[in-house]
Amino acid sequence: MHEAYPIDVYSLVRRNLRIAGGITRDRRAVLARALAELRESPQVADDLVTDVRPAMDAAAAFAAACTPREGRLKTVLTVD
C-alpha cells in the first residue's frame, strides 16, 4: 500500500503550481537518455534543483514550494 500525503489544493491552484509525475513503459531507455543529457550538460540539474528533501518530508516540501523565496526553482524528493 502506498502512503498518502496531504496536499493543500487551494494553495496549489492559488500559487499556480503543478505536481508532475508519471510512469513510462520503457524506463531503461528514458533513464539512459536523461543520463546522457545530464552528462552533456551537468549544470542543468544544479541550476534547476534548489531544494532536496526526503520523500517522508513531502508535506514540508510542498509547503516550502508554496512559500515564495527568491531563487527557489525546483524541489526534489529523494527516496532512500
C-alpha positions as CSV (number, residue, x, y, z in Angstrom):
1,M,0.0,0.0,0.0
2,H,1.3,3.5,-0.8
3,E,1.5,6.2,1.7
4,A,-0.8,9.2,1.2
5,Y,0.5,12.8,1.6
6,P,-1.9,15.7,2.4
7,I,-1.8,18.4,-0.2
8,D,-3.5,21.8,0.1
9,V,-5.1,22.0,-3.3
10,Y,-6.2,25.6,-2.7
11,S,-2.5,26.6,-2.3
12,L,-1.6,24.6,-5.4
13,V,-4.1,26.4,-7.5
14,R,-3.6,29.8,-5.9
15,R,0.2,29.7,-6.5
16,N,-0.2,28.3,-10.0
17,L,1.9,25.3,-9.0
18,R,1.7,21.9,-10.6
19,I,2.5,18.4,-9.5
20,A,4.3,16.4,-12.1
21,G,4.5,12.6,-12.0
22,G,4.2,9.7,-14.3
23,I,5.4,6.4,-15.4
24,T,7.0,5.1,-18.6
25,R,6.8,1.7,-20.2
26,D,10.4,1.9,-21.4
27,R,12.0,3.1,-18.2
28,R,15.6,2.0,-19.0
29,A,15.6,3.9,-22.3
30,V,14.2,7.0,-20.8
31,L,16.6,7.0,-17.9
32,A,19.5,6.3,-20.3
33,R,18.5,9.3,-22.4
34,A,18.2,11.5,-19.3
35,L,21.6,10.5,-18.0
36,A,23.1,11.1,-21.4
37,E,21.7,14.6,-21.5
38,L,22.9,15.3,-17.9
39,R,26.4,14.1,-18.9
40,E,26.4,16.6,-21.7
41,S,25.1,19.4,-19.6
42,P,25.6,18.6,-15.9
43,Q,24.9,22.1,-14.8
44,V,21.3,21.7,-15.7
45,A,20.5,19.8,-12.5
46,D,22.5,22.2,-10.4
47,D,20.8,25.2,-12.0
48,L,17.2,23.9,-11.6
49,V,17.2,22.0,-8.3
50,T,17.2,24.4,-5.4
51,D,15.8,22.2,-2.6
52,V,16.3,18.5,-1.9
53,R,14.2,16.7,0.8
54,P,13.4,13.1,1.7
55,A,10.1,11.8,0.5
56,M,9.0,11.4,4.1
57,D,9.0,15.2,4.3
58,A,6.7,15.6,1.2
59,A,4.2,17.8,3.1
60,A,7.0,20.1,4.3
61,A,8.5,20.2,0.8
62,F,5.1,21.2,-0.7
63,A,4.7,23.9,2.0
64,A,8.2,25.2,1.1
65,A,7.4,25.2,-2.6
66,C,4.2,27.2,-1.9
67,T,6.3,29.8,0.0
68,P,7.8,32.4,-2.3
69,R,11.6,32.8,-2.0
70,E,14.0,34.4,-4.4
71,G,15.9,31.7,-6.3
72,R,13.6,28.8,-5.5
73,L,13.0,26.8,-8.6
74,K,12.6,23.1,-8.2
75,T,12.2,20.8,-5.1
76,V,13.2,17.2,-5.5
77,L,12.1,14.4,-3.2
78,T,14.6,11.6,-2.5
79,V,13.7,8.1,-1.7
80,D,16.3,6.0,0.2
